[in-house]
Amino acid sequence: MQEKIAIIGLGYVGLPLLISLARVFDSVTGFDIDPKRVAALRGGEDWTGETANADLAGTKAKLTDNLDDLKDSTFFIVTVPTPIDHAKRPDLRLVLEASQMVGKVLRRATINKKQPPLIIFESTVYPGLTEERCGAKIAEASGLKQSVDFKLGYSPERINPGDKINRLETIMKIISAEDDASLARMKDVYGKIITAGVHCATNIRVAEAAKVLENTQRDLNVALMNELALICDKIGIRTHDVLEAAGTKWNFLKFTPGLVGGHCIGVDPYYLTARAEELGYHPQVILSGRRINDNMPIFVAHKIIKLLINGGHLRPKSRVGVLGLSFKENVRDLRNSRVPEIVRELESFGIEVLVHDPVVDAGHAMHEYGLRLHPKKDLKNLDALVLAVPHRVLMDDLPGLWTTLLPDGFVIDVKSVLDAAALPKGLRYWSL
């Protein structure tokens, strides 16, 4: 019997999965609670920019915001966001609401005892959440018995927005389930689309832990580089030069300092530490790294203020341009971007800040952060220009952007991607 697949959540993770699965399975339905999102997708528009218009227009998958359309499904994949709240604690509302929705669908469905419905979670969670919280919510909403009338699985998403090389199909997929039969079903489904192969984790908690570890490790490595940048700044040497020299050793890990945002690296460590604290262990290394990375936007803003003061550019009408608002280059994704923190801190000193990002949707910028995006023509007579996110389109336009600065203005290179020697004469340069 071929699976009837339902995907809950059609964002950066769910939509590419939907398109890929619909190429090989006859029955694939994508569900999202946002009717505007569904309508846009039906019209061939993906605001994330991660799915090609031709792929979206040509898919045979069904797109819906009606739960009833999922009632005959046998294989559910939940791909909703799992952010953190203002207190940096796991915000589980969306994943638990999705679990409840699946439960309501199962209550209406005919349960096949020989092959019970299988619900897989791809959202980032802490170890134990899938079985302890999500499974319980499904059972409560459906009136069915967990592990008997329905089965659970977990397969962490590894989507890297903007990456055209490491894609869904070319990244090895971790899969896990509560029994061998469910794992075999997962292997059959994912194995048909993942060319890189699948890795069968020992159990669901192992797979959950592996996901948060992947990004916690990267977060800590970046934190080390950021701490190095803080030290180098006090010494008066460029971090880039230190890393270039150290990188000549064969086993040196090439990480760079910067702003840590996005849907994974700046979020996942808090899921792991929250679970540890519930069990009575208070993490030290992980949270120390988080504190360093969380403080970097304020450090950058204060460094800009000091440069303006020392350079005679801090005055009642100082103007600073900020290039890039998304959390990383060449993507539209604004989730957990740290650039707004730089903007707000500069504004608190009375500076007029003009944000320019030709990649990001202006409506999303206003909705998410209350920030107006300025066209390039607004950038003029700037005391400083902050290259926060080096989108390709911005890098191609650098000669024109330098003209927006005053003759002795500052160039702030957050990711240290520029050649300082190539800047127009008179401009002053600083990098993280």
C-alpha positions as CSV (number, residue, x, y, z in Angstrom):
1,M,0.0,0.0,0.0
2,Q,1.5,3.4,-1.0
3,E,1.5,6.0,1.6
4,K,-0.8,9.0,1.5
5,I,1.4,11.8,2.7
6,A,0.4,15.0,4.5
7,I,2.8,17.8,5.3
8,I,1.8,20.3,8.0
9,G,3.6,23.6,7.6
10,L,4.7,25.0,4.1
11,G,7.6,27.2,5.0
12,Y,11.3,26.8,4.3
13,V,11.3,23.2,5.4
14,G,7.9,21.9,4.4
15,L,7.6,23.3,0.9
16,P,10.8,21.8,-0.6
17,L,9.9,18.5,1.0
18,L,6.4,18.7,-0.5
19,I,7.7,19.4,-4.0
20,S,10.3,16.5,-3.8
21,L,7.9,13.9,-2.4
22,A,5.2,14.8,-5.0
23,R,7.6,13.8,-7.8
24,V,7.5,10.2,-6.6
25,F,4.3,9.7,-4.7
26,D,0.8,10.0,-6.1
27,S,-0.9,11.3,-3.0
28,V,0.8,14.3,-1.3
29,T,-1.1,17.1,0.4
30,G,0.5,20.2,1.9
31,F,-1.4,22.0,4.7
32,D,-0.8,25.5,6.2
33,I,-2.9,27.4,8.6
34,D,-2.3,30.6,6.7
35,P,-4.8,30.9,3.8
36,K,-2.8,33.7,2.3
37,R,0.3,31.5,2.1
38,V,-1.7,28.7,0.5
39,A,-3.3,31.1,-2.0
40,A,0.1,32.5,-3.0
41,L,1.5,29.0,-3.4
42,R,-1.4,28.0,-5.6
43,G,-0.6,31.1,-7.6
44,G,3.0,29.9,-8.1
45,E,4.5,32.4,-5.7
46,D,6.9,31.3,-2.9
47,W,8.0,34.4,-0.8
48,T,10.9,32.4,0.7
49,G,12.6,32.2,-2.7
50,E,13.7,28.6,-1.9
51,T,11.5,26.9,-4.5
52,A,11.7,27.6,-8.2
53,N,8.5,28.9,-9.7
54,A,8.6,26.2,-12.4
55,D,8.8,23.5,-9.7
56,L,5.9,25.0,-7.8
57,A,3.7,25.5,-10.8
58,G,4.4,21.9,-12.0
59,T,3.8,20.1,-8.8
60,K,0.9,17.6,-8.5
61,A,0.7,18.0,-4.8
62,K,-2.5,19.4,-3.3
63,L,-2.3,22.6,-1.3
64,T,-4.8,23.4,1.3
65,D,-5.7,25.2,4.5
66,N,-8.6,22.8,5.3
67,L,-7.8,20.0,7.8
68,D,-10.5,17.8,6.3
69,D,-8.3,17.3,3.3
70,L,-5.9,15.4,5.4
71,K,-8.3,12.8,6.8
72,D,-7.3,9.9,4.6
73,S,-3.6,10.5,5.1
74,T,-1.4,7.6,6.5
75,F,2.0,9.4,6.7
76,F,2.1,12.8,8.4
77,I,5.2,15.1,8.5
78,V,5.1,18.1,10.8
79,T,7.5,20.9,9.7
80,V,6.3,23.9,11.7
81,P,8.7,26.4,13.3
82,T,9.9,25.9,16.9
83,P,11.3,29.4,17.9
84,I,12.3,30.7,21.3
85,D,10.3,33.3,23.3
86,H,11.4,36.7,24.7
87,A,13.0,34.9,27.7
88,K,15.0,32.6,25.4
89,R,12.9,29.5,26.4
90,P,11.5,27.0,23.8
91,D,8.3,28.3,22.3
92,L,6.3,25.0,21.7
93,R,3.0,26.5,20.8
94,L,3.1,25.8,17.1
95,V,4.4,22.3,17.3
96,L,1.8,21.4,20.0
97,E,-1.0,23.1,18.0
98,A,0.1,21.0,14.9
99,S,0.0,17.9,17.1
100,Q,-3.5,18.7,18.1
101,M,-4.5,19.3,14.5
102,V,-3.2,15.9,13.5
103,G,-5.1,14.4,16.4
104,K,-8.3,15.9,15.2
105,V,-7.7,14.5,11.7
106,L,-7.0,11.0,13.1
107,R,-10.2,11.1,15.1
108,R,-12.1,11.5,11.8
109,A,-9.9,8.9,9.9
110,T,-10.4,5.2,9.6
111,I,-7.5,3.7,11.6
112,N,-5.7,0.7,9.9
113,K,-4.6,-1.6,12.8
114,K,-2.1,-3.4,10.5
115,Q,-0.5,-0.1,9.4
116,P,-1.4,2.7,11.9
117,P,-1.0,6.3,10.8
118,L,2.7,7.4,11.3
119,I,3.4,11.0,12.4
120,I,6.9,12.3,11.9
121,F,8.2,15.5,13.3
122,E,11.0,17.4,11.6
123,S,10.8,20.5,13.8
124,T,13.7,21.2,16.1
125,V,12.8,19.9,19.6
126,Y,14.6,18.8,22.8
127,P,15.2,15.1,23.4
128,G,12.0,13.5,24.6
129,L,9.5,16.1,23.3
130,T,8.2,14.1,20.4
131,E,7.1,11.1,22.5
132,E,6.3,12.9,25.8
133,R,4.5,16.1,24.6
134,C,3.6,15.7,20.9
135,G,2.4,12.1,21.2
136,A,0.4,13.0,24.3
137,K,-1.3,15.9,22.5
138,I,-2.2,13.7,19.5
139,A,-3.6,11.1,21.8
140,E,-5.7,13.7,23.7
141,A,-7.1,15.2,20.6
142,S,-7.8,12.0,18.8
143,G,-9.0,9.7,21.7
144,L,-6.5,7.1,20.3
145,K,-3.8,5.2,22.1
146,Q,-0.2,6.3,21.4
147,S,2.1,3.6,20.0
148,V,-0.9,1.4,19.3
149,D,-3.4,3.3,17.2
150,F,-0.8,5.7,15.8
151,K,3.0,5.6,15.6
152,L,5.6,8.4,16.0
153,G,8.9,9.2,14.2
154,Y,11.4,11.9,14.1
155,S,13.6,13.1,11.3
156,P,15.4,16.5,11.9
157,E,15.3,19.0,9.1
158,R,18.7,20.1,7.7
159,I,17.6,22.8,5.3
160,N,20.2,25.5,4.7
161,P,18.4,28.6,3.2
162,G,20.1,30.0,0.2
163,D,22.3,27.0,-0.4
164,K,21.9,25.6,-3.9
165,I,24.5,22.8,-3.4
166,N,23.6,21.3,-0.1
167,R,19.9,20.7,-0.7
168,L,17.2,18.4,0.7
169,E,18.1,15.6,-1.6
170,T,21.9,15.8,-1.2
171,I,22.1,15.9,2.6
172,M,22.0,12.6,4.5
173,K,18.7,12.3,6.4
174,I,18.5,11.1,10.0
175,I,15.4,9.0,10.6
176,S,14.1,7.4,13.8
177,A,10.9,5.8,15.0
178,E,9.4,4.1,18.0
179,D,9.5,0.6,16.3
180,D,11.1,-1.2,13.4
181,A,8.0,-1.3,11.3
182,S,7.6,2.5,11.4
183,L,11.3,3.0,10.8
184,A,11.0,0.8,7.7
185,R,8.2,3.0,6.4
186,M,10.2,6.1,7.0
187,K,13.2,4.6,5.2
188,D,11.0,3.7,2.2
189,V,9.5,7.2,1.9
190,Y,12.6,9.3,2.5
191,G,14.8,6.9,0.7
192,K,12.9,7.6,-2.5
193,I,14.0,11.3,-2.5
194,I,17.2,11.5,-0.5
195,T,20.0,10.6,-2.8
196,A,22.6,11.0,0.0
197,G,21.0,8.2,1.9
198,V,19.5,7.9,5.4
199,H,21.0,7.2,8.8
200,C,18.8,5.2,11.2
201,A,19.2,6.6,14.7
202,T,18.9,4.2,17.6
203,N,15.8,5.8,18.8
204,I,13.8,9.1,18.6
205,R,15.6,10.8,21.5
206,V,19.0,10.2,19.9
207,A,17.8,11.8,16.7
208,E,16.3,14.7,18.6
209,A,19.6,15.2,20.4
210,A,21.6,15.0,17.2
211,K,19.7,17.8,15.7
212,V,20.3,20.3,18.6
213,L,23.9,19.2,18.9
214,E,24.7,20.0,15.2
215,N,23.8,23.6,15.6
216,T,25.1,23.9,19.2
217,Q,28.5,22.8,18.0
218,R,28.5,25.5,15.3
219,D,27.2,28.1,17.7
220,L,30.1,27.4,20.1
221,N,32.7,27.6,17.3
222,V,31.4,30.9,16.2
223,A,31.3,32.1,19.8
224,L,35.0,31.3,20.1
225,M,35.7,33.4,17.0
226,N,33.6,36.2,18.3
227,E,35.5,36.2,21.6
228,L,38.7,36.2,19.6
229,A,37.4,39.3,17.7
230,L,36.7,41.1,21.0
231,I,40.2,40.4,22.1
232,C,41.8,41.4,18.8
233,D,39.9,44.6,18.8
234,K,41.4,45.5,22.2
235,I,44.9,44.5,21.0
236,G,44.4,46.6,17.8
237,I,44.9,43.8,15.2
238,R,42.5,42.5,12.6
239,T,40.8,39.2,13.4
240,H,40.7,38.4,9.7
241,D,44.5,38.5,9.5
242,V,44.8,36.2,12.6
243,L,42.5,33.7,11.1
244,E,44.2,33.8,7.8
245,A,47.5,33.0,9.5
246,A,46.1,30.3,11.8
247,G,44.3,28.7,8.8
248,T,47.5,27.6,7.2
249,K,47.6,24.7,9.7
250,W,46.1,21.6,8.2
251,N,43.7,20.8,11.1
252,F,42.6,24.4,11.9
253,L,38.8,24.7,11.8
254,K,37.8,27.6,9.6
255,F,35.1,29.5,11.4
256,T,34.7,33.3,11.3
257,P,33.1,35.8,13.7
258,G,29.8,37.4,13.0
259,L,26.1,37.8,13.9
260,V,24.4,34.5,14.8
261,G,20.8,34.5,13.8
262,G,18.4,32.4,11.8
263,H,16.1,29.6,12.6
264,C,18.7,27.1,13.9
265,I,22.1,28.1,15.2
266,G,20.8,30.9,17.5
267,V,17.8,28.9,18.7
268,D,18.7,25.2,19.0
269,P,21.1,25.5,21.9
270,Y,18.3,26.8,24.1
271,Y,16.3,23.7,23.4
272,L,19.1,21.5,24.6
273,T,19.8,23.6,27.7
274,A,16.2,23.9,28.6
275,R,15.9,20.1,28.7
276,A,19.1,19.8,30.7
277,E,17.9,22.3,33.3
278,E,14.6,20.3,33.6
279,L,16.8,17.3,34.6
280,G,18.8,19.3,37.1
281,Y,21.9,20.0,35.1
282,H,22.8,23.6,34.4
283,P,24.9,23.9,31.3
284,Q,27.9,26.2,31.4
285,V,29.9,26.0,28.1
286,I,26.8,26.1,25.9
287,L,25.2,29.1,27.6
288,S,28.5,30.9,27.8
289,G,28.8,30.7,24.0
290,R,25.3,31.9,23.7
291,R,25.9,35.0,25.8
292,I,28.9,35.9,23.7
293,N,27.0,35.6,20.4
294,D,23.9,37.3,21.8
295,N,26.1,40.3,22.8
296,M,27.7,40.8,19.4
297,P,25.1,43.2,17.9
298,I,25.5,45.6,20.8
299,F,29.3,45.3,20.6
300,V,29.1,46.2,16.9
301,A,26.8,49.2,17.5
302,H,28.9,50.5,20.4
303,K,32.0,50.2,18.2
304,I,30.4,52.2,15.5
305,I,29.5,54.9,18.1
306,K,33.1,55.1,19.3
307,L,34.4,55.3,15.7
308,L,32.0,58.2,15.0
309,I,33.0,60.0,18.2
310,N,36.7,59.6,17.6
311,G,36.3,60.5,13.9
312,G,34.3,63.6,14.6
313,H,31.2,62.2,13.0
314,L,28.8,61.9,15.9
315,R,26.6,65.0,15.8
316,P,22.8,65.7,16.1
317,K,22.2,64.6,12.5
318,S,24.6,61.7,12.0
319,R,23.4,59.3,9.3
320,V,24.4,55.6,9.1
321,G,23.4,53.3,6.3
322,V,23.0,49.6,7.1
323,L,23.3,47.2,4.2
324,G,21.4,43.9,4.6
325,L,18.6,42.9,7.1
326,S,18.2,39.1,6.6
327,F,19.9,36.7,8.9
328,K,22.4,35.6,6.2
329,E,23.5,36.6,2.7
330,N,21.4,35.9,-0.4
331,V,18.2,34.8,1.4
332,R,15.0,36.6,2.3
333,D,14.7,34.9,5.7
334,L,14.4,37.5,8.5
335,R,13.9,35.0,11.4
336,N,16.0,35.9,14.4
337,S,18.1,38.4,12.4
338,R,20.5,40.3,14.7
339,V,20.7,43.3,12.4
340,P,17.7,45.0,13.9
341,E,19.4,45.1,17.3
342,I,22.3,47.1,15.8
343,V,19.8,49.5,14.2
344,R,17.9,50.0,17.5
345,E,21.0,50.6,19.5
346,L,22.3,53.2,17.0
347,E,18.9,54.9,17.0
348,S,19.0,55.1,20.8
349,F,22.0,57.4,20.4
350,G,20.0,59.7,18.2
351,I,21.5,58.5,14.9
352,E,19.4,58.3,11.8
353,V,19.7,54.8,10.5
354,L,18.7,53.9,6.9
355,V,18.4,50.2,6.2
356,H,18.8,49.0,2.6
357,D,18.2,45.4,1.6
358,P,17.2,44.7,-2.1
359,V,16.7,41.0,-1.3
360,V,14.2,41.2,1.6
361,D,10.5,42.0,1.2
362,A,9.8,45.5,2.5
363,G,6.4,44.4,3.9
364,H,8.0,41.5,5.9
365,A,10.6,43.9,7.3
366,M,7.9,46.3,8.6
367,H,5.8,43.5,9.9
368,E,8.6,41.6,11.7
369,Y,10.6,44.5,13.1
370,G,8.8,47.7,12.3
371,L,11.7,48.7,10.1
372,R,11.4,50.7,6.9
373,L,13.6,49.6,4.0
374,H,15.1,52.5,2.1
375,P,15.9,52.5,-1.6
376,K,19.5,53.2,-2.6
377,K,18.7,56.7,-3.6
378,D,18.0,57.6,0.0
379,L,21.5,56.7,1.0
380,K,23.5,59.9,0.8
381,N,25.8,62.0,3.0
382,L,26.4,59.0,5.3
383,D,28.8,59.2,8.2
384,A,29.1,55.4,8.1
385,L,28.0,52.5,6.0
386,V,27.6,49.1,7.7
387,L,27.9,46.1,5.5
388,A,25.9,43.8,7.8
389,V,24.8,41.1,5.3
390,P,26.9,40.8,2.1
391,H,24.3,39.9,-0.4
392,R,25.7,39.2,-3.8
393,V,23.7,42.1,-5.3
394,L,25.2,44.5,-2.7
395,M,28.7,43.3,-3.3
396,D,28.2,43.8,-7.1
397,D,27.1,47.4,-6.4
398,L,29.9,48.4,-4.0
399,P,31.4,51.1,-6.2
400,G,28.1,52.9,-6.3
401,L,27.5,52.4,-2.6
402,W,30.9,54.0,-1.6
403,T,29.6,57.3,-3.2
404,T,26.9,57.4,-0.5
405,L,29.5,58.1,2.1
406,L,31.0,61.5,3.2
407,P,34.7,61.7,2.0
408,D,36.1,60.6,5.3
409,G,33.2,58.3,6.3
410,F,33.5,54.9,7.9
411,V,33.0,51.5,6.3
412,I,32.0,48.9,8.9
413,D,32.6,45.4,7.5
414,V,30.8,43.0,10.0
415,K,31.7,39.8,8.2
416,S,35.2,40.9,7.1
417,V,34.6,40.2,3.4
418,L,36.1,43.4,2.0
419,D,39.6,44.2,0.9
420,A,40.4,47.4,2.9
421,A,43.2,48.4,0.4
422,A,40.6,48.5,-2.4
423,L,38.4,51.1,-0.7
424,P,38.3,54.7,-2.2
425,K,40.9,57.0,-0.8
426,G,39.9,58.8,2.4
427,L,37.3,56.2,3.6
428,R,38.1,54.7,7.0
429,Y,37.6,51.0,7.6
430,W,36.8,48.6,10.5
431,S,35.9,45.0,10.5
432,L,34.8,42.5,13.2
